[in-house]
Amino acid sequence: MEHGQSRSSRGVRLLVSAAAGLGTAVVAGIALTILDMYRTGHGLGSISRPLVDWPTLGVHLSLADIVMLIAAGLAAFLAWRRRAPGGA
């Protein structure tokens, strides 16, 4: 175990991290949807158009998708680190 952590303590860290990542993804998704509606409503480009397009692998990521994934990953990572023994 990492730094003498018990199995249940590690499970709690995993659940907290997953919840933080999921919650951040939902909030970021809603905020990005509102931003996209504002931009397209004013005749500006959509942030939902594919930015990364790799059809052979079925990957189609827009700027909004990338921002949401980065925000969720960062929130989950920070929650994991803060729940660590001696974490900041």
BAZADREN-899486 format. One line per 3 residues: number of its first residue (from 1); their letters; for each residue z negated, y negated, x negated of N, C-alpha, C, CB. Coordinates in Angstrom, 2 decimals, always signed. Glycine has a CB too. Layout:
<figus>
NUM = A = Z/Y/X/Z/Y/X/Z/Y/X/Z/Y/X; ...
</figus>
This chain:
<figus>
1 = MEH = +0.00/+1.19/-0.84/+0.00/+0.00/+0.00/+0.00/-1.25/-0.88/-1.22/+0.00/+0.95; +0.54/-2.29/-0.34/+0.67/-3.55/-1.06/-0.67/-4.28/-1.10/+1.74/-4.43/-0.41; -1.23/-4.50/-2.29/-2.47/-5.25/-2.51/-3.63/-4.69/-1.69/-2.25/-6.72/-2.16
4 = GQS = -3.69/-3.39/-1.54/-4.81/-2.77/-0.84/-4.79/-2.98/+0.67/-6.08/-3.30/-1.38; -3.65/-3.24/+1.24/-3.56/-3.43/+2.69/-3.66/-2.10/+3.41/-2.26/-4.14/+3.06; -4.28/-2.12/+4.57/-4.30/-0.92/+5.40/-2.99/-0.83/+6.17/-5.53/-0.93/+6.37
7 = RSS = -2.72/+0.34/+6.70/-1.48/+0.55/+7.45/-1.45/-0.31/+8.72/-1.32/+2.05/+7.81; -2.59/-0.47/+9.38/-2.64/-1.27/+10.61/-2.45/-2.75/+10.31/-3.96/-1.05/+11.34; -2.97/-3.21/+9.18/-2.80/-4.60/+8.80/-1.33/-4.92/+8.53/-3.64/-4.92/+7.56
10 = RGV = -0.65/-3.97/+7.91/+0.77/-4.15/+7.64/+1.57/-4.13/+8.94/+1.29/-3.06/+6.68; +1.15/-3.30/+9.88/+1.81/-3.25/+11.19/+1.65/-4.55/+11.95/+1.25/-2.11/+12.02; +0.47/-5.15/+11.86/+0.23/-6.44/+12.52/+1.11/-7.51/+11.89/-1.27/-6.83/+12.42
13 = RLL = +1.20/-7.49/+10.56/+2.07/-8.46/+9.87/+3.51/-8.30/+10.33/+1.99/-8.27/+8.34; +3.96/-7.06/+10.48/+5.33/-6.81/+10.91/+5.55/-7.31/+12.33/+5.65/-5.31/+10.83; +4.60/-7.06/+13.22/+4.73/-7.54/+14.60/+4.73/-9.06/+14.69/+3.60/-6.97/+15.46
16 = VSA = +3.84/-9.70/+13.94/+3.78/-11.16/+13.94/+5.08/-11.75/+13.39/+2.58/-11.66/+13.11; +5.60/-11.16/+12.32/+6.84/-11.64/+11.72/+8.02/-11.47/+12.67/+7.11/-10.91/+10.42; +8.08/-10.31/+13.33/+9.16/-10.06/+14.28/+9.08/-11.03/+15.46/+9.10/-8.61/+14.78
19 = AAG = +7.88/-11.28/+15.95/+7.71/-12.21/+17.07/+8.10/-13.63/+16.66/+6.26/-12.18/+17.57; +7.73/-14.02/+15.45/+8.10/-15.36/+14.98/+9.61/-15.49/+14.84/+7.42/-15.66/+13.63; +10.25/-14.46/+14.30/+11.70/-14.49/+14.16/+12.41/-14.52/+15.50/+12.18/-13.30/+13.37
22 = LGT = +11.95/-13.69/+16.45/+12.55/-13.64/+17.77/+12.35/-14.95/+18.52/+11.98/-12.48/+18.58; +11.14/-15.48/+18.48/+10.87/-16.75/+19.15/+11.69/-17.89/+18.58/+9.40/-17.09/+19.04; +11.82/-17.92/+17.28/+12.63/-18.96/+16.64/+14.10/-18.81/+17.01/+12.47/-18.91/+15.12
25 = AVV = +14.58/-17.56/+17.08/+15.97/-17.33/+17.46/+16.25/-17.84/+18.88/+16.31/-15.83/+17.36; +15.32/-17.61/+19.79/+15.50/-18.07/+21.18/+15.51/-19.60/+21.24/+14.37/-17.51/+22.08; +14.55/-20.23/+20.59/+14.47/-21.70/+20.61/+15.69/-22.31/+19.92/+13.17/-22.18/+19.92
28 = AGI = +16.08/-21.75/+18.78/+17.26/-22.26/+18.07/+18.52/-22.05/+18.91/+17.41/-21.57/+16.69; +18.63/-20.91/+19.57/+19.79/-20.64/+20.42/+19.90/-21.64/+21.56/+19.71/-19.24/+20.98; +18.78/-21.95/+22.19/+18.79/-22.94/+23.28/+19.15/-24.32/+22.75/+17.43/-22.98/+23.99
31 = ALT = +18.54/-24.72/+21.64/+18.82/-26.04/+21.06/+20.29/-26.14/+20.63/+17.91/-26.30/+19.85; +20.82/-25.09/+20.03/+22.22/-25.12/+19.59/+23.18/-25.12/+20.78/+22.52/-23.93/+18.68; +22.81/-24.46/+21.86/+23.64/-24.49/+23.07/+23.68/-25.89/+23.66/+23.11/-23.49/+24.12
34 = ILD = +22.54/-26.56/+23.71/+22.50/-27.93/+24.22/+23.32/-28.86/+23.31/+21.03/-28.44/+24.30; +23.19/-28.69/+22.01/+23.98/-29.49/+21.07/+25.48/-29.24/+21.26/+23.58/-29.17/+19.62; +25.86/-27.98/+21.45/+27.27/-27.66/+21.65/+27.80/-28.26/+22.96/+27.47/-26.14/+21.66
37 = MYR = +26.99/-28.21/+24.01/+27.41/-28.81/+25.29/+27.57/-30.32/+25.15/+26.40/-28.49/+26.40; +26.69/-30.95/+24.41/+26.78/-32.40/+24.17/+28.05/-32.72/+23.41/+25.55/-32.92/+23.40; +28.29/-31.99/+22.32/+29.46/-32.27/+21.48/+30.77/-32.05/+22.24/+29.44/-31.38/+20.24
40 = TGH = +30.88/-30.93/+22.94/+32.13/-30.66/+23.66/+32.29/-31.60/+24.85/+32.17/-29.20/+24.13; +31.20/-32.01/+25.45/+31.27/-32.95/+26.56/+31.75/-34.33/+26.14/+29.94/-33.08/+27.21; +31.57/-34.67/+24.87/+32.02/-35.95/+24.35/+33.32/-35.83/+23.56/+30.94/-36.55/+23.47
43 = GLG = +34.00/-34.71/+23.72/+35.30/-34.53/+23.10/+35.27/-34.19/+21.62/+36.09/-35.75/+23.30; +34.11/-33.80/+21.12/+33.99/-33.42/+19.71/+34.18/-31.91/+19.57/+32.61/-33.85/+19.12; +34.32/-31.43/+18.37/+34.54/-30.01/+18.14/+33.31/-29.17/+18.48/+34.92/-29.77/+16.70
46 = SIS = +33.57/-27.96/+18.90/+32.50/-27.04/+19.26/+31.91/-26.39/+18.00/+33.02/-25.95/+20.23; +30.61/-26.14/+18.03/+29.98/-25.42/+16.91/+29.97/-23.93/+17.20/+28.54/-25.94/+16.67; +30.63/-23.51/+18.28/+30.68/-22.10/+18.66/+31.99/-21.42/+18.28/+30.46/-21.98/+20.15
49 = RPL = +32.90/-22.15/+17.66/+34.15/-21.53/+17.20/+33.84/-20.67/+15.98/+35.24/-22.61/+16.87; +34.56/-19.55/+15.82/+34.29/-18.68/+14.66/+34.50/-19.40/+13.33/+35.19/-17.45/+14.71; +33.51/-19.32/+12.49/+33.57/-19.88/+11.15/+33.83/-18.75/+10.15/+32.25/-20.63/+10.80
52 = VDW = +33.15/-17.65/+10.35/+33.37/-16.44/+9.56/+34.05/-15.45/+10.49/+32.02/-15.86/+8.97; +35.29/-15.09/+10.18/+36.07/-14.23/+11.06/+36.61/-13.06/+10.24/+37.24/-15.01/+11.74; +36.07/-11.87/+10.48/+36.47/-10.67/+9.77/+36.72/-9.58/+10.82/+35.37/-10.24/+8.73
55 = PTL = +37.90/-9.64/+11.47/+38.18/-8.76/+12.61/+38.11/-7.26/+12.30/+39.52/-9.07/+13.15; +38.47/-6.85/+11.08/+38.47/-5.41/+10.79/+37.05/-4.83/+10.84/+39.07/-5.15/+9.40; +36.05/-5.65/+10.56/+34.66/-5.20/+10.66/+33.99/-5.65/+11.95/+33.88/-5.71/+9.47
58 = GVH = +34.71/-6.40/+12.77/+34.15/-6.88/+14.02/+33.16/-8.02/+13.85/+33.48/-5.76/+14.74; +33.32/-8.80/+12.77/+32.40/-9.90/+12.49/+33.07/-11.21/+12.90/+32.01/-9.94/+10.98; +32.44/-11.92/+13.80/+32.91/-13.23/+14.26/+31.68/-14.13/+14.38/+33.69/-13.14/+15.63
61 = LSL = +31.37/-14.91/+13.36/+30.18/-15.76/+13.36/+30.58/-17.23/+13.41/+29.32/-15.48/+12.11; +29.95/-17.95/+14.31/+30.17/-19.38/+14.40/+29.09/-20.10/+13.58/+30.15/-19.86/+15.88; +29.24/-21.41/+13.45/+28.23/-22.21/+12.77/+26.89/-22.08/+13.48/+28.66/-23.70/+12.70
64 = ADI = +26.93/-22.07/+14.81/+25.69/-21.93/+15.59/+25.02/-20.58/+15.31/+25.97/-22.08/+17.10; +25.82/-19.51/+15.22/+25.27/-18.18/+14.92/+24.59/-18.17/+13.56/+26.37/-17.12/+14.95; +25.24/-18.75/+12.57/+24.72/-18.76/+11.20/+23.42/-19.55/+11.13/+25.75/-19.35/+10.24
67 = VML = +23.39/-20.72/+11.78/+22.17/-21.54/+11.78/+21.02/-20.79/+12.46/+22.42/-22.89/+12.50; +21.32/-20.13/+13.59/+20.28/-19.39/+14.30/+19.75/-18.23/+13.46/+20.82/-18.88/+15.64; +20.64/-17.49/+12.81/+20.21/-16.36/+11.98/+19.37/-16.81/+10.79/+21.42/-15.58/+11.49
70 = IAA = +19.76/-17.92/+10.16/+18.99/-18.44/+9.03/+17.60/-18.91/+9.49/+19.75/-19.61/+8.34; +17.56/-19.61/+10.62/+16.27/-20.10/+11.14/+15.35/-18.94/+11.50/+16.50/-20.99/+12.38; +15.89/-17.91/+12.16/+15.07/-16.76/+12.55/+14.59/-15.98/+11.33/+15.86/-15.83/+13.49
73 = GLA = +15.47/-15.79/+10.36/+15.09/-15.08/+9.14/+14.03/-15.82/+8.35/+16.30/-14.85/+8.27; +14.19/-17.13/+8.27/+13.22/-17.95/+7.54/+11.86/-17.92/+8.24/+13.72/-19.39/+7.42; +11.86/-18.02/+9.57/+10.59/-17.97/+10.31/+9.89/-16.63/+10.12/+10.83/-18.23/+11.81
76 = AFL = +10.65/-15.54/+10.18/+10.06/-14.21/+10.00/+9.51/-14.05/+8.58/+11.10/-13.10/+10.29; +10.26/-14.53/+7.59/+9.80/-14.45/+6.20/+8.53/-15.26/+6.00/+10.89/-14.94/+5.25; +8.50/-16.48/+6.52/+7.31/-17.33/+6.35/+6.10/-16.73/+7.08/+7.59/-18.75/+6.88
79 = AWR = +6.30/-16.15/+8.25/+5.20/-15.52/+8.96/+4.68/-14.32/+8.17/+5.63/-15.08/+10.37; +5.57/-13.55/+7.57/+5.17/-12.40/+6.75/+4.33/-12.86/+5.56/+6.40/-11.63/+6.26; +4.79/-13.92/+4.90/+4.08/-14.42/+3.71/+2.71/-15.03/+4.08/+4.95/-15.48/+2.98
82 = RRA = +2.65/-15.74/+5.20/+1.39/-16.39/+5.59/+0.34/-15.38/+6.04/+1.65/-17.40/+6.70; +0.78/-14.23/+6.57/-0.17/-13.21/+7.00/-0.62/-12.32/+5.84/+0.45/-12.35/+8.09; -0.04/-12.52/+4.67/-0.40/-11.69/+3.51/-1.82/-12.02/+3.05/+0.61/-11.92/+2.35
85 = PGG = -2.50/-11.05/+2.49/-3.83/-11.34/+1.93/-3.72/-12.39/+0.85/-4.49/-10.05/+1.36; -4.45/-13.45/+1.01/-4.38/-14.56/+0.04/-3.17/-15.45/+0.25/-4.36/-14.01/-1.37; -2.46/-15.27/+1.39/-1.27/-16.07/+1.68/-1.65/-17.51/+1.99/-0.49/-15.48/+2.86
88 = A = -0.70/-18.39/+1.78/-0.98/-19.82/+1.99/-1.05/-20.16/+3.45/+0.08/-20.68/+1.32
</figus>
